[in-house]
Amino acid sequence: MRMKHLFSGLCALFCFNSLQAQYNQPYSPVVHNDGSVTFYLHAPQAKKVEVAGQFQAGSTLLTRNADGMWSATVKPLEADIYPYHFVIDGIKVPDSGNPLYFPNENFKSSLLEIPNSEALYTVNSVPHGKVHYCTYYSSILQQHRTMVIYTPAEYETSPQKKYPVFYLISGTTDTEETWYKAGRAHTILDNLIARKQAEPMIVVMPYGYMNNGTPGPSTPEATGMYQTFSREMTECIMPYVEKNFRTFNDRHHRAIAGFSRGGGQSMFTALTHPDKFGWLGSYSAYLTPQVMDKFFPDLKATSSQLHMLWMCVGTSDFLYKDVISNQQYFDKKGIKYQLVTRKGNHTWMHARYCLTETCKQLFKRK
Amino acid sequence: MRMKHLFSGLCALFCFNSLQAQYNQPYSPVVHNDGSVTFYLHAPQAKKVEVAGQFQAGSTLLTRNADGMWSATVKPLEADIYPYHFVIDGIKVPDSGNPLYFPNENFKSSLLEIPNSEALYTVNSVPHGKVHYCTYYSSILQQHRTMVIYTPAEYETSPQKKYPVFYLISGTTDTEETWYKAGRAHTILDNLIARKQAEPMIVVMPYGYMNNGTPGPSTPEATGMYQTFSREMTECIMPYVEKNFRTFNDRHHRAIAGFSRGGGQSMFTALTHPDKFGWLGSYSAYLTPQVMDKFFPDLKATSSQLHMLWMCVGTSDFLYKDVISNQQYFDKKGIKYQLVTRKGNHTWMHARYCLTETCKQLFKRK
């Protein structure tokens, strides 16, 4: 424990103080002024310690000092929030020095936040919205579920006003908390709204798992998953939100977008219900020609009703080719869309970029 | 991954389905009908795997099958929620099979929930309150902080009504999320209110760390920590809550209680501000005679204004003797209090019991 306090002290001397870092003893990781980062782990009995994270390819070896404290410094990183973990003698573990974590059904990574006063994920002195954890009963899935809902700061101070709603869906193995705690949707929205770059809106973050395993987007089983999600969204989630919050209840004021599995779910749901959704975003996701042929024979007419059909994928994403195939299908059918391709992978750094870009467009009708 | 699906299937066949267990693939732990529990871990290269948790003293060895899947079954457990973790070759790790986790500044345990339809931590078909994550600026600590706030179900449907407020503080290394996610304060309140055993109330769960290290309750440094907390509570947290929620703003409608460090903070704050708090609970916590002599010379008069001064400690708690000394001090001074001693340790199972018992008393004036 002595070592811990020593490193805590070093951190206080040398590292950035993020406004977000309210927590005690974040003795690892330590972010230096140049953006380089030192990771610490006290493990006197370990033989080999590595750090692996989405800020690098592969992993970095830590070296041990006489007290059994392992450390490694990685080169300056671009301002962002990166999931990472340690590997101790082949065993994957989160960083116990770090209060910040990535909510997931399975392994919960730690989160490395590079402090940056300009970054949209930074809690600034702007009006702050609230994040509500709400319990609802799903008659489709026959269980209680939790959804996470953001309301903008002015929601409280303008009690007569109604708001548009953005349904924001996370991916496979994510939970309803992932867009909040790893995506920082609330802080991005607070900052965009304060900068007048986004309309004040409600953001609804449900849990995307449909209790039927984890079918890949190209499998026949995915169809059942999409159909269940579409019903869950329109028959359970939307009615709950529209009963419990002050919402505009028409397609012009409803958006849906998601990352990975959530992108496919969003696309399927919006195209199934063009009367209900006017804005659609698909982040690192696609639908197969088979699904589109079967379910959306009038795709051109259906999609033409959308105010936005926005897609984005990183060129290193394992789904990049599939998203391009989706684009080609759209081209063949004469569908209007926006597609952004950019350097990047299937990561939450990319997901946050996508969220930011769509929020800048949403609910602004020409 | 094949093994995982197999065990997921076994779980679906044999284990309880908790209403709370909305998540995909909880392949470990598996709770059997008799309340015994099997833990699974896939670690083909591990040499020794143990499970340690607050449901037992010490740890239990897991045994390995030919596929590298380790497992161990522990004897039937009393219905409760237990923090636990694995130890793989001496390294402490959470259970990646389990979506449920214990929010903490440092190591985040997994949570084993024994399903039980009668338990107050079970999400039942009763009206559900909401849990709000709120960002505020602390002028005392000069940083943005998050607090977690529960509003009862009827808060939304009775928009003219005001509510009493219960400030509920967690302990050392806990965060503002611990009373929510490990304490299940929201579900306990939902159920107690539905059973008419508790008054509808707002519950405010702030982060208790005061940016001055972690002084033990008997150290001189604790005094500064208590004083800072008392100011943070009355100058930052309460004004935020009373501005943002519909609250009764008098001592008869304000309670404060906490577990461990939070219990000491609560006692110090309520006794410093008897004009502001009418109800006080101290769970597994105490103040030293030195602190009480110095700060509360008129303790009998001060404490006599309280509608409730409730203390509770487990007989195996490492602070048991200190709480008894606190009791003796109160006796010597002629202070009226309630003290419950019961089988138990310094655990969150005990903390949930304390919460339940105080909620049954709060805001019911004779």
Chai-1 contact restraints between the chains, C-beta under 6 A:
chainA,res_idxA,chainB,res_idxB,connection_type,confidence,min_distance_angstrom,max_distance_angstrom,comment,restraint_id
A,L19,B,H144,contact,1.0,0.0,6.0,A-B,restraint_1
A,Q22,B,Q143,contact,1.0,0.0,6.0,A-B,restraint_2
A,Q22,B,R145,contact,1.0,0.0,6.0,A-B,restraint_3
A,Y23,B,E105,contact,1.0,0.0,6.0,A-B,restraint_4
A,N24,B,E105,contact,1.0,0.0,6.0,A-B,restraint_5
A,N24,B,Y209,contact,1.0,0.0,6.0,A-B,restraint_6
A,Q45,B,G90,contact,1.0,0.0,6.0,A-B,restraint_7
A,I88,B,I91,contact,1.0,0.0,6.0,A-B,restraint_8
A,G90,B,Q45,contact,1.0,0.0,6.0,A-B,restraint_9
A,I91,B,I88,contact,1.0,0.0,6.0,A-B,restraint_10
A,I91,B,I91,contact,1.0,0.0,6.0,A-B,restraint_11
A,V93,B,V93,contact,1.0,0.0,6.0,A-B,restraint_12
A,S96,B,N106,contact,1.0,0.0,6.0,A-B,restraint_13
A,S96,B,F107,contact,1.0,0.0,6.0,A-B,restraint_14
A,P99,B,E105,contact,1.0,0.0,6.0,A-B,restraint_15
A,E105,B,Y23,contact,1.0,0.0,6.0,A-B,restraint_16
A,E105,B,N24,contact,1.0,0.0,6.0,A-B,restraint_17
A,E105,B,Q25,contact,1.0,0.0,6.0,A-B,restraint_18
A,E105,B,P99,contact,1.0,0.0,6.0,A-B,restraint_19
A,N106,B,S96,contact,1.0,0.0,6.0,A-B,restraint_20
A,F107,B,S96,contact,1.0,0.0,6.0,A-B,restraint_21
A,V123,B,H144,contact,1.0,0.0,6.0,A-B,restraint_22
A,H128,B,T135,contact,1.0,0.0,6.0,A-B,restraint_23
A,K130,B,H132,contact,1.0,0.0,6.0,A-B,restraint_24
A,K130,B,C134,contact,1.0,0.0,6.0,A-B,restraint_25
A,V131,B,Y133,contact,1.0,0.0,6.0,A-B,restraint_26
A,H132,B,K130,contact,1.0,0.0,6.0,A-B,restraint_27
A,H132,B,H132,contact,1.0,0.0,6.0,A-B,restraint_28
A,Y133,B,V131,contact,1.0,0.0,6.0,A-B,restraint_29
A,C134,B,K130,contact,1.0,0.0,6.0,A-B,restraint_30
A,T135,B,H128,contact,1.0,0.0,6.0,A-B,restraint_31
A,Q143,B,L19,contact,1.0,0.0,6.0,A-B,restraint_32
A,Q143,B,Q22,contact,1.0,0.0,6.0,A-B,restraint_33
A,H144,B,L19,contact,1.0,0.0,6.0,A-B,restraint_34
A,H144,B,V123,contact,1.0,0.0,6.0,A-B,restraint_35
A,R145,B,Q22,contact,1.0,0.0,6.0,A-B,restraint_36
A,Y209,B,N24,contact,1.0,0.0,6.0,A-B,restraint_37
